[in-house]
């Protein structure tokens, strides 16, 4: 049976390609899981329409991520920490702390998107990278000060 792949499938090929598979494999696995659709001229048009919709959605997400990145670039955060002798910080400033500071400013960012190279264990000014979108990174200034 000829089928058109809706999405890239590791053993069959790229999305949009036309492949020959066993009838049972197509009917029982590929088509019900929406990995592929039966080959016809109308299904080619449907696939093209789906591609346009996905591309439009991807562009909207990209624009929204770029706008959020531009807004975050202007944000400055201040983390007040307890310090001991010689201004040594008790503990560290973690990505969860940064998420909480961003929530106070009105931004809802997942802590996995905050890219800390090293734990923050000293007072000072830090530049924190945030991966807003797989293709969009931005930075936020973090001031670590005495409590």
C-alpha positions as CSV (number, residue, x, y, z in Angstrom):
1,X,0.0,0.0,0.0
2,X,1.3,3.5,-0.8
3,X,1.1,6.0,2.0
4,X,2.2,9.6,2.6
5,X,4.2,10.2,5.7
6,X,2.7,13.0,7.8
7,X,5.8,13.2,10.0
8,X,9.3,11.9,9.9
9,X,9.5,8.3,10.9
10,X,12.9,6.8,11.7
11,X,12.5,3.5,9.6
12,X,10.4,4.9,6.7
13,X,11.6,8.4,5.8
14,X,11.0,12.1,6.0
15,X,7.6,13.8,6.4
16,X,5.9,14.3,3.0
17,X,7.5,11.3,1.3
18,X,5.5,8.6,-0.4
19,X,6.5,5.1,0.6
20,X,5.3,1.5,0.0
21,X,4.5,-0.5,3.1
22,X,2.6,-3.7,3.9
23,X,-1.2,-3.2,4.0
24,X,-1.5,-4.4,7.6
25,X,1.3,-2.2,8.8
26,X,-0.4,0.8,7.2
27,X,-4.0,0.0,8.4
28,X,-3.1,-1.1,11.9
29,X,-0.3,1.1,12.9
30,X,0.7,4.1,10.6
31,X,-2.8,5.4,9.8
32,X,-4.4,5.1,13.3
33,X,-1.4,6.8,14.9
34,X,-1.6,9.6,12.3
35,X,2.0,8.9,11.2
36,X,0.8,8.4,7.6
37,X,-2.2,8.7,5.4
38,X,-3.3,6.6,2.4
39,X,-1.9,7.9,-0.8
40,X,-4.3,9.9,-3.1
41,X,-4.4,13.3,-4.8
42,X,-6.7,14.7,-2.1
43,X,-4.4,13.5,0.6
44,X,-1.5,15.3,-1.1
45,X,-3.6,18.5,-0.9
46,X,-4.4,17.8,2.8
47,X,-0.7,17.3,3.5
48,X,0.2,20.6,1.8
49,X,-2.5,22.4,3.9
50,X,-1.1,20.8,7.1
51,X,2.4,22.0,6.2
52,X,1.2,25.6,5.7
53,X,-0.6,25.5,9.1
54,X,2.4,24.1,10.9
55,X,4.7,26.7,9.2
56,X,2.3,29.5,10.2
57,X,2.2,28.2,13.8
58,X,5.9,27.9,13.9
59,X,6.4,31.5,12.7
60,X,3.9,32.8,15.3
61,X,5.8,31.0,18.1
62,X,9.1,32.3,16.8
63,X,7.8,35.9,16.7
64,X,6.3,35.6,20.2
65,X,9.6,34.1,21.5
66,X,11.6,36.9,19.9
67,X,9.4,39.6,21.5
68,X,9.6,37.9,24.9
69,X,13.4,37.7,24.5
70,X,13.6,41.4,23.8
71,X,11.5,42.2,26.8
72,X,13.5,39.9,29.1
73,X,16.8,41.5,27.9
74,X,15.7,44.8,29.6
75,X,14.8,43.0,32.9
76,X,17.2,43.3,35.9
77,X,16.7,40.9,38.8
78,X,18.0,41.4,42.4
79,X,18.6,38.4,44.6
80,X,19.2,39.2,48.3
81,X,21.2,36.4,50.0
82,X,22.5,35.8,53.5
83,X,26.3,36.3,53.8
84,X,28.9,35.4,56.4
85,X,32.4,36.6,57.0
86,X,34.2,38.2,54.2
87,X,30.9,38.4,52.2
88,X,30.8,34.7,51.6
89,X,27.3,33.6,50.4
90,X,25.5,30.8,52.4
91,X,24.4,28.3,49.8
92,X,23.9,29.2,46.1
93,X,21.6,31.1,43.9
94,X,19.8,28.4,41.8
95,X,17.8,28.4,38.6
96,X,14.7,27.9,40.8
97,X,15.5,31.2,42.6
98,X,15.8,32.9,39.3
99,X,12.4,31.5,38.2
100,X,10.9,32.9,41.4
101,X,12.4,36.3,40.8
102,X,11.1,36.3,37.2
103,X,7.6,35.3,38.5
104,X,7.7,38.4,40.8
105,X,8.3,40.5,37.6
106,X,5.4,38.7,35.8
107,X,7.3,36.2,33.6
108,X,6.5,32.5,33.6
109,X,9.7,30.7,32.6
110,X,10.4,27.0,33.1
111,X,13.6,26.4,35.2
112,X,15.0,24.1,32.6
113,X,15.2,27.0,30.2
114,X,17.6,28.9,32.5
115,X,21.2,28.1,31.5
116,X,23.5,28.5,34.4
117,X,27.1,27.6,33.6
118,X,28.3,27.5,37.2
119,X,26.4,27.8,40.5
120,X,26.3,31.4,41.8
121,X,28.2,31.4,45.1
122,X,29.4,35.0,45.4
123,X,28.0,38.6,45.4
124,X,28.1,40.5,42.2
125,X,26.5,41.1,38.8
126,X,25.8,38.1,36.6
127,X,24.5,37.6,33.1
128,X,22.1,34.7,32.9
129,X,21.2,33.0,29.6
130,X,17.6,32.0,29.1
131,X,16.6,29.8,26.2
132,X,13.1,31.1,25.4
133,X,12.7,29.0,22.2
134,X,15.0,26.3,20.7
135,X,16.3,29.0,18.3
136,X,16.0,32.1,20.6
137,X,18.3,32.8,23.5
138,X,18.2,36.0,25.6
139,X,20.1,37.3,28.7
140,X,19.0,38.7,32.0
141,X,21.1,40.7,34.4
142,X,21.1,39.3,38.0
143,X,22.4,41.3,40.9
144,X,23.4,39.2,43.9
145,X,23.4,41.5,47.0
146,X,23.6,41.2,50.8
147,X,20.4,40.8,52.6
